[in-house]
Amino acid sequence: MMRKQEKRRSFQPSKLFLCALAAACLTFPASFSGFSEIQPQQANVNAAGTDTNTVLLGGMPVGIYMETDGVMILNTETVEGMDGGFYEPAQNLVKAGDYITAVNDQEIKGKSDLLNAVEEINGENVILTIRRGGDLLDVKIHPVEYETGKYRLGIWVRDNVQGLGTITFLTGQSRFGALGHGIHDTDTNVLMSISDGTVYRTSIQDITKGSDGNPGSMEGIIIYNNFNVLGTIDKNTDAGIYGTIDRIGELFGEQIPIETAKKEEIVRGDATIRCFIDNEIKEYDIQVTDIDMSDTEINKGLVIKVTDEELLEKTGGIIQGMSGSPIIQNGKLIGAVTHVFVQDSTMGYGIFIENMLEQAE
């Protein structure tokens, strides 16, 4: 099976340098797009509920916000002390991808908890409880005093991620699948461990057309308030993100039941992808060019090529933000778009729908 350089939708997390001041080097993401008003309507998912092989067809863009389970460590950094010396107090004690869950036995759920805990440091050793894989470890760190009575641990951290993606399907139990690949931290490339998340309405404001060597992208706005909440996220896996949609009628304005296909039913040849371009959801022609049944990489079972002239003109092929776009063949949902080849924006990978349905249960 062919393997080329690929790129998935870039999620932009916020991060900060861990220090005692609340105004601690915050970096925020560029805004994503907003959402045109859709009138709520009564949801009818009976068609999807009568057959376990039938779901409601997606293709709608959504805003995604997730909070990590603890505060994720990105890396360590050197701190200049009051004495003019340079120190790296956390070096070789913590690793990128660790999660801070407590400071001196004080539970840490997010950056605000962490900043508050650091403000209480008095120069004595600090015990960080970190989660590394499935293990909990206590790590002793001696903080650096950089101003009188103010200390730093020299750790960069992150506690949330936000971005834009596409809903693939909804089951009869109101469970959705989206993206088709997991959300990884952009600095460490570690699959992010989440405590919870939210799906928001969004509107696409702009599309940057892709080209060979330069994948395109969708840009939009997410307004973070209760009015725009569509549902919740409870799983972030290598096969996508999953959760529950509460306001089905708003997201699935056109409720289209579709049967799902087993991977053995998929063939090389004509297919379509369903995605949101120019303020409408429609299907565009593609070719399935290769099928890998080995499950070596859970989200790269299909290789696809965009052949639709209209889509090629508008986007150049597959762009960031299309992750999760349903792939349809012979009237059945066979998978979802997951990646674009950086050196050929007309081509990308897809995941088998079977793999996504297993995670949705």
Beta strands, then each sheet from edge to edge (+ up, - down):
strand 1: 6-7
strand 2: 15-19
strand 3: 54-57
strand 4: 61-76
strand 5: 79-80
strand 6: 86-87
strand 7: 99-103
strand 8: 106-107
strand 9: 126-132
strand 10: 135-141
strand 11: 144-147
strand 12: 150-170
strand 13: 175-178
strand 14: 194-200
strand 15: 203-208
strand 16: 217-221
strand 17: 229-237
strand 18: 240-245
strand 19: 257-260
strand 20: 269-277
strand 21: 280-291
strand 22: 302-306
strand 23: 326-329
strand 24: 332-341
strand 25: 344-352
sheet 1: 1+ 24- 19- 3+ 12- 2+
sheet 2: 1+ 24- 23+ 20- 21+ 22- 25+
sheet 3: 1+ 24- 19- 3+ 12- 4+ 7- 8+
sheet 4: 1+ 24- 19- 3+ 12- 11+
sheet 5: 1+ 24- 19- 3+ 12- 13+ 18- 17+ 14-
sheet 6: 1+ 24- 19- 3+ 12- 4+ 7- 9+ 10-
sheet 7: 5+ 6-
sheet 8: 15+ 16-
end
